[in-house]
Amino acid sequence: MSNRVLIFAGGTGVRMNTNGLPKQFLELLGKPTLIHTVDKFEQCDQIDDIVIVCLADWIDYTNSLLLRYNIKKVSAVISGGETGFDSRYIGLEYLCNHSSDPDSDIVLIHDGVRPIIDNDLIVKCIEEAKAEGNAITISPATETIMYVEEDTVHSLERSKCIFAKAPQVFLLNDIYQKYQMAKKDGKTELIDSATIAMHYGQKLHFVMGPVENIKMTNPSDYYLLRGLMEAEEYLKYFKGSKVQEI
């Protein structure tokens, strides 16, 4: 049994207005966002292997970054598909084809532009997936949630709502088979792995993660991530410093 990570770094940055630079390569605290994310799994003792699904034209650049930042656990950087579903499918297929025991392997599916996770969350997700068959990182809803059905607006009780985030963790072959079913059934619009698993009858099990565990999608997300990470660095500095008493 191995604990393997599938990281998606296929965004083009259209909504980020980055003038052609994919958002996963935008720098935070002097390092590309993708490297911040990958390094969280690199530093976790329980992670055995990392595979990155990337834009075909940026594979060489990604490999150069892995070399520059001394990332050792990434075994492959592969080309994704035209959609998020396609890229996840390609990544899961690759992992299954390069596994000696896909029925027992655990796969942690994560976004390359979601860097604010920690070792404790990764370990909890692995343990929950081993015990229950899956683990979906969540955080509590912090805004009023409404949905519109034709001309009727419905308000949901916020205390009963959660945000599904990442990592999303499954038995490798189990989630790959569900992706195969979704592809066959034309359900490629299903938004993420948790939704696909739930659609095909799997009960989801949740692990609470930090509210700060956001995905960089819009320019405001970049500035929020930068602020959160800078604040974290300041806290580390002051915790490690001796304050002179007056």
KEKE-3310 file (N, C-alpha, C; in steps of 0.2 Angstrom, whole numbers, plus 5000, padded with zeros to 4 digits):
npx = (5004:5003:5004:4999:5000:4990:4992:4985:4989:4985:4978:4975:4975:4966:4956:4963:4970:4984:4993:4997:5005:5003:4992:4997:5010:5013:5021:5023:5029:5041:5042:5036:5018:5014:5025:5025:5014:5016:5027:5022:5017:5029:5036:5029:5030:5022:5019:5022:5024:5022:5012:5011:4999:5000:5000:5004:5013:5021:5027:5041:5046:5040:5047:5060:5058:5055:5068:5076:5071:5073:5064:5060:5050:5042:5037:5033:5029:5015:5005:4990:4972:4959:4949:4945:4940:4944:4958:4960:4955:4965:4976:4973:4972:4985:4991:4985:4990:5003:5005:5008:4998:4984:4972:4974:4981:4982:4975:4978:4970:4973:4973:4985:4985:4982:4989:4988:4989:4992:5004:4997:4983:4985:4989:4978:4968:4973:4972:4958:4954:4959:4952:4939:4937:4936:4941:4936:4941:4935:4927:4918:4903:4903:4896:4880:4870:4862:4851:4845:4830:4823:4811:4812:4819:4829:4834:4848:4851:4864:4871:4871:4878:4892:4909:4916:4933:4950:4964:4956:4952:4955:4953:4963:4960:4946:4941:4945:4938:4925:4927:4928:4915:4908:4913:4909:4895:4893:4894:4903:4903:4902:4908:4919:4930:4924:4910:4908:4911:4900:4889:4889:4885:4893:4896:4901:4915:4921:4934:4939:4945:4956:4949:4956:4961:4961:4957:4966:4959:4953:4960:4959:4960:4973:4979:4974:4979:4993:4993:4989:4999:5010:5007:5008:5021:5026:5022:5028:5041:5041:5037:5049:5058:5066:5059:5063:5061:5054)
npy = (4994:5011:5029:5041:5056:5066:5080:5094:5105:5113:5125:5140:5153:5162:5169:5176:5186:5186:5188:5178:5169:5155:5153:5144:5146:5159:5169:5167:5174:5173:5161:5150:5147:5133:5126:5129:5122:5108:5106:5104:5091:5085:5086:5078:5063:5052:5052:5044:5046:5058:5064:5076:5084:5093:5108:5104:5112:5117:5108:5105:5117:5116:5104:5109:5118:5109:5103:5114:5118:5107:5096:5079:5069:5069:5059:5060:5071:5075:5077:5085:5085:5093:5098:5100:5088:5079:5080:5075:5062:5057:5058:5049:5037:5036:5034:5022:5013:5013:5007:4994:4989:4994:4993:4994:5006:5023:5038:5055:5068:5084:5102:5112:5125:5127:5131:5132:5121:5108:5097:5090:5090:5082:5070:5066:5065:5054:5044:5044:5040:5027:5021:5022:5023:5034:5052:5068:5084:5098:5114:5125:5133:5150:5161:5167:5155:5153:5146:5146:5141:5140:5153:5154:5158:5150:5149:5142:5134:5140:5133:5120:5119:5116:5119:5110:5105:5103:5092:5078:5062:5045:5027:5021:5013:5013:5026:5029:5019:5025:5037:5032:5027:5039:5045:5036:5038:5051:5061:5071:5084:5085:5092:5089:5077:5072:5074:5066:5053:5053:5054:5041:5033:5033:5035:5049:5054:5066:5077:5090:5105:5120:5136:5145:5137:5140:5140:5147:5157:5169:5186:5192:5181:5178:5189:5187:5175:5178:5187:5179:5170:5178:5183:5171:5168:5179:5176:5164:5169:5178:5169:5162:5171:5179:5189:5204:5208:5223)
npz = (5000:4995:4998:4988:4979:4968:4959:4952:4940:4929:4926:4916:4919:4915:4921:4930:4924:4920:4910:4902:4910:4918:4933:4943:4943:4948:4960:4977:4992:4986:4980:4967:4967:4965:4969:4983:4986:4982:4990:5003:5003:5000:5012:5021:5030:5027:5014:4999:4985:4971:4958:4945:4936:4921:4911:4894:4887:4898:4905:4904:4911:4923:4928:4929:4939:4950:4951:4954:4967:4974:4975:4978:4978:4967:4955:4942:4929:4920:4905:4904:4901:4890:4899:4916:4921:4912:4914:4927:4926:4917:4925:4936:4929:4924:4937:4941:4931:4934:4946:4958:4966:4965:4971:4984:4986:4992:4986:4986:4980:4974:4972:4963:4966:4979:4992:5006:5017:5029:5038:5048:5043:5031:5036:5044:5034:5027:5036:5039:5026:5025:5035:5032:5018:5010:5011:5013:5013:5022:5026:5037:5031:5029:5024:5020:5011:4995:4983:4967:4959:4945:4945:4959:4974:4986:5003:5012:5027:5036:5046:5043:5032:5022:5015:5002:5000:4997:5002:4993:4996:4992:4989:4977:4965:4966:4965:4952:4945:4946:4940:4927:4925:4925:4914:4904:4906:4902:4912:4914:4918:4932:4946:4954:4962:4974:4972:4961:4967:4976:4968:4962:4973:4984:5001:5009:5019:5031:5034:5044:5039:5038:5037:5029:5019:5004:4986:4973:4962:4957:4955:4968:4976:4975:4982:4994:4998:4998:5009:5019:5020:5022:5035:5042:5041:5048:5061:5064:5065:5076:5086:5086:5091:5104:5116:5123:5140:5147)
capx = (5000:5007:5000:5001:4997:4989:4991:4983:4992:4983:4975:4979:4976:4962:4952:4968:4974:4992:4996:4999:5008:4998:4992:5001:5017:5013:5025:5021:5034:5047:5042:5029:5013:5014:5030:5023:5009:5020:5032:5018:5017:5036:5038:5025:5033:5018:5018:5027:5024:5018:5012:5008:4996:5002:4999:5009:5019:5024:5030:5049:5047:5038:5052:5065:5056:5056:5075:5078:5068:5075:5058:5062:5045:5038:5039:5031:5024:5012:5001:4983:4967:4956:4945:4947:4938:4949:4965:4959:4954:4972:4980:4971:4973:4992:4993:4983:4994:5010:5004:5008:4992:4979:4966:4975:4984:4978:4977:4976:4969:4974:4974:4991:4985:4979:4995:4988:4987:4998:5005:4991:4978:4987:4989:4971:4965:4975:4970:4951:4952:4961:4947:4932:4937:4937:4941:4935:4942:4929:4927:4911:4901:4904:4892:4873:4870:4856:4851:4839:4827:4818:4810:4811:4825:4829:4840:4849:4853:4871:4874:4871:4881:4900:4912:4921:4939:4955:4964:4950:4957:4951:4956:4965:4956:4939:4939:4947:4932:4920:4928:4927:4908:4906:4915:4904:4888:4893:4894:4910:4902:4902:4913:4925:4930:4919:4904:4908:4910:4894:4884:4889:4883:4898:4895:4907:4918:4924:4939:4938:4952:4956:4945:4961:4963:4957:4960:4967:4954:4953:4965:4958:4962:4981:4981:4972:4984:4999:4992:4989:5006:5015:5005:5010:5029:5028:5020:5034:5047:5040:5038:5056:5062:5066:5057:5066:5057:5056)
capy = (5000:5017:5035:5044:5062:5068:5087:5097:5112:5114:5131:5144:5159:5167:5174:5179:5191:5185:5189:5171:5165:5151:5155:5140:5149:5165:5168:5169:5174:5172:5154:5148:5144:5126:5123:5129:5116:5102:5105:5102:5084:5082:5086:5073:5057:5047:5052:5040:5048:5063:5065:5082:5084:5100:5110:5101:5117:5120:5102:5106:5122:5113:5100:5114:5121:5104:5103:5120:5118:5100:5091:5073:5064:5069:5054:5061:5077:5072:5082:5084:5085:5099:5100:5097:5081:5075:5080:5071:5055:5055:5057:5043:5032:5035:5031:5015:5010:5013:5004:4987:4987:5000:4992:4996:5012:5029:5044:5062:5073:5091:5108:5115:5132:5127:5129:5132:5115:5107:5090:5087:5088:5077:5063:5065:5063:5047:5039:5043:5036:5020:5018:5023:5022:5041:5058:5074:5090:5103:5119:5127:5139:5157:5166:5164:5152:5153:5144:5148:5136:5144:5160:5154:5158:5146:5150:5136:5135:5140:5129:5114:5119:5115:5119:5104:5108:5097:5086:5073:5056:5039:5021:5023:5010:5014:5032:5028:5016:5029:5041:5028:5027:5046:5046:5032:5040:5058:5065:5075:5091:5084:5097:5087:5069:5070:5074:5060:5048:5054:5053:5034:5030:5032:5039:5053:5055:5072:5080:5097:5109:5127:5141:5148:5133:5142:5139:5153:5157:5176:5190:5193:5175:5178:5194:5185:5170:5181:5190:5174:5167:5183:5183:5165:5169:5183:5172:5159:5173:5180:5163:5159:5176:5181:5196:5207:5211:5229)
capz = (5000:4995:4999:4982:4978:4962:4960:4946:4939:4922:4924:4911:4922:4911:4926:4935:4921:4922:4904:4899:4915:4922:4940:4947:4943:4952:4966:4984:4996:4983:4977:4964:4971:4964:4973:4990:4987:4982:4996:5009:5003:5000:5019:5025:5030:5025:5007:4995:4978:4969:4951:4943:4929:4920:4904:4890:4886:4904:4908:4905:4916:4930:4930:4931:4946:4954:4952:4958:4974:4977:4976:4977:4978:4961:4950:4935:4927:4914:4901:4906:4895:4889:4904:4923:4922:4908:4917:4933:4923:4914:4931:4939:4924:4925:4943:4941:4927:4937:4953:4959:4970:4964:4975:4991:4986:4993:4982:4988:4975:4977:4967:4963:4968:4985:4996:5013:5020:5034:5039:5052:5039:5026:5040:5046:5028:5025:5041:5038:5020:5026:5039:5029:5011:5008:5016:5010:5017:5022:5031:5038:5027:5033:5021:5018:5004:4992:4976:4963:4955:4940:4948:4966:4978:4992:5007:5016:5034:5036:5051:5040:5025:5022:5009:5001:4998:4995:4998:4993:4997:4990:4987:4970:4960:4967:4962:4945:4942:4946:4934:4921:4924:4924:4907:4900:4906:4900:4918:4914:4921:4939:4948:4958:4964:4979:4968:4957:4971:4979:4962:4961:4978:4990:5007:5010:5026:5031:5039:5045:5038:5040:5033:5025:5014:4998:4980:4969:4956:4955:4957:4975:4980:4975:4987:5001:5000:5000:5015:5024:5020:5025:5042:5045:5042:5054:5067:5065:5066:5083:5090:5087:5094:5111:5117:5129:5144:5149)
cpx = (5004:5002:5003:4997:4996:4987:4990:4985:4991:4979:4979:4979:4971:4959:4957:4972:4981:4996:5000:5003:5003:4998:4996:5008:5018:5017:5022:5027:5041:5048:5036:5024:5013:5019:5028:5018:5012:5024:5028:5018:5024:5038:5034:5028:5029:5016:5024:5028:5020:5018:5008:5005:4996:5000:5005:5015:5023:5027:5038:5050:5045:5044:5058:5064:5057:5064:5078:5077:5069:5069:5060:5056:5041:5041:5038:5027:5021:5007:4994:4978:4964:4951:4948:4946:4943:4956:4965:4959:4961:4976:4979:4973:4981:4994:4991:4988:5002:5009:5005:5002:4987:4973:4967:4979:4979:4980:4974:4976:4968:4975:4981:4991:4981:4984:4994:4985:4993:4998:4999:4985:4979:4986:4982:4967:4967:4972:4962:4950:4954:4955:4940:4931:4937:4938:4941:4936:4937:4931:4920:4910:4901:4900:4885:4873:4863:4856:4844:4837:4821:4817:4810:4818:4825:4835:4841:4852:4860:4874:4875:4874:4889:4903:4917:4927:4944:4960:4957:4954:4952:4956:4957:4960:4949:4937:4940:4941:4926:4921:4927:4919:4905:4908:4910:4897:4888:4892:4900:4909:4902:4909:4920:4925:4925:4912:4903:4907:4903:4888:4884:4889:4888:4897:4902:4909:4922:4929:4939:4945:4951:4952:4950:4963:4959:4961:4961:4964:4954:4958:4965:4960:4970:4983:4980:4977:4991:4999:4992:4995:5011:5013:5008:5018:5030:5027:5026:5040:5047:5040:5045:5060:5061:5064:5060:5061:5059:5054)
cpy = (5006:5023:5039:5050:5064:5076:5090:5104:5113:5120:5136:5151:5164:5172:5178:5185:5192:5186:5183:5167:5161:5152:5151:5142:5156:5164:5171:5168:5171:5165:5153:5145:5136:5123:5123:5123:5109:5100:5102:5094:5081:5081:5081:5066:5051:5047:5049:5043:5053:5063:5072:5082:5092:5101:5107:5106:5119:5114:5103:5112:5120:5108:5104:5117:5115:5103:5108:5120:5111:5096:5084:5068:5064:5064:5055:5068:5075:5078:5080:5085:5092:5102:5097:5090:5077:5074:5075:5063:5053:5054:5051:5037:5030:5032:5024:5011:5009:5011:4997:4984:4993:4999:4994:5003:5018:5034:5050:5066:5080:5096:5111:5122:5132:5126:5129:5126:5113:5099:5086:5085:5083:5070:5061:5062:5056:5042:5038:5039:5029:5017:5017:5023:5029:5046:5064:5080:5095:5109:5122:5133:5145:5162:5163:5161:5151:5149:5145:5143:5139:5151:5160:5154:5155:5148:5144:5138:5134:5135:5122:5113:5119:5117:5113:5107:5102:5098:5082:5067:5050:5033:5022:5020:5011:5020:5032:5025:5021:5035:5038:5028:5034:5047:5042:5035:5048:5062:5069:5082:5090:5087:5094:5079:5068:5070:5068:5054:5048:5052:5045:5030:5029:5037:5043:5054:5061:5073:5087:5100:5116:5131:5144:5143:5134:5140:5146:5152:5164:5180:5191:5187:5175:5183:5191:5179:5173:5184:5185:5171:5171:5183:5177:5165:5173:5180:5167:5163:5175:5175:5161:5165:5177:5188:5199:5210:5218:5230)
cpz = (5000:4996:4993:4981:4970:4962:4953:4945:4931:4921:4920:4914:4919:4916:4930:4931:4922:4915:4901:4904:4919:4930:4945:4948:4946:4958:4972:4989:4993:4979:4973:4968:4971:4969:4981:4991:4987:4988:5002:5009:5003:5007:5023:5024:5027:5017:5003:4988:4976:4961:4950:4936:4927:4912:4900:4889:4892:4908:4909:4911:4923:4932:4932:4938:4951:4956:4956:4965:4977:4979:4974:4975:4972:4956:4943:4934:4920:4911:4903:4900:4894:4894:4911:4924:4918:4911:4923:4931:4921:4920:4935:4935:4925:4931:4944:4937:4929:4945:4953:4963:4970:4969:4982:4991:4988:4989:4985:4982:4977:4971:4968:4966:4975:4990:5003:5016:5025:5035:5043:5047:5034:5030:5042:5040:5026:5030:5040:5032:5021:5030:5036:5021:5007:5013:5012:5015:5016:5026:5031:5034:5032:5030:5021:5011:5002:4985:4973:4959:4951:4943:4956:4969:4985:4996:5011:5023:5035:5040:5048:5034:5027:5015:5008:4997:4996:5001:4998:4992:4996:4989:4979:4965:4960:4964:4955:4942:4941:4941:4928:4920:4922:4916:4902:4900:4904:4906:4919:4917:4929:4941:4950:4959:4969:4976:4964:4961:4974:4974:4961:4968:4984:4995:5008:5017:5026:5036:5039:5044:5039:5035:5027:5019:5007:4992:4976:4962:4953:4958:4965:4979:4980:4981:4994:5003:5002:5007:5021:5025:5024:5033:5045:5046:5048:5061:5069:5067:5074:5088:5091:5090:5101:5112:5123:5133:5146:5156)
residu = (MET:SER:ASN:ARG:VAL:LEU:ILE:PHE:ALA:GLY:GLY:THR:GLY:VAL:ARG:MET:ASN:THR:ASN:GLY:LEU:PRO:LYS:GLN:PHE:LEU:GLU:LEU:LEU:GLY:LYS:PRO:THR:LEU:ILE:HIS:THR:VAL:ASP:LYS:PHE:GLU:GLN:CYS:ASP:GLN:ILE:ASP:ASP:ILE:VAL:ILE:VAL:CYS:LEU:ALA:ASP:TRP:ILE:ASP:TYR:THR:ASN:SER:LEU:LEU:LEU:ARG:TYR:ASN:ILE:LYS:LYS:VAL:SER:ALA:VAL:ILE:SER:GLY:GLY:GLU:THR:GLY:PHE:ASP:SER:ARG:TYR:ILE:GLY:LEU:GLU:TYR:LEU:CYS:ASN:HIS:SER:SER:ASP:PRO:ASP:SER:ASP:ILE:VAL:LEU:ILE:HIS:ASP:GLY:VAL:ARG:PRO:ILE:ILE:ASP:ASN:ASP:LEU:ILE:VAL:LYS:CYS:ILE:GLU:GLU:ALA:LYS:ALA:GLU:GLY:ASN:ALA:ILE:THR:ILE:SER:PRO:ALA:THR:GLU:THR:ILE:MET:TYR:VAL:GLU:GLU:ASP:THR:VAL:HIS:SER:LEU:GLU:ARG:SER:LYS:CYS:ILE:PHE:ALA:LYS:ALA:PRO:GLN:VAL:PHE:LEU:LEU:ASN:ASP:ILE:TYR:GLN:LYS:TYR:GLN:MET:ALA:LYS:LYS:ASP:GLY:LYS:THR:GLU:LEU:ILE:ASP:SER:ALA:THR:ILE:ALA:MET:HIS:TYR:GLY:GLN:LYS:LEU:HIS:PHE:VAL:MET:GLY:PRO:VAL:GLU:ASN:ILE:LYS:MET:THR:ASN:PRO:SER:ASP:TYR:TYR:LEU:LEU:ARG:GLY:LEU:MET:GLU:ALA:GLU:GLU:TYR:LEU:LYS:TYR:PHE:LYS:GLY:SER:LYS:VAL:GLN:GLU:ILE)
# end
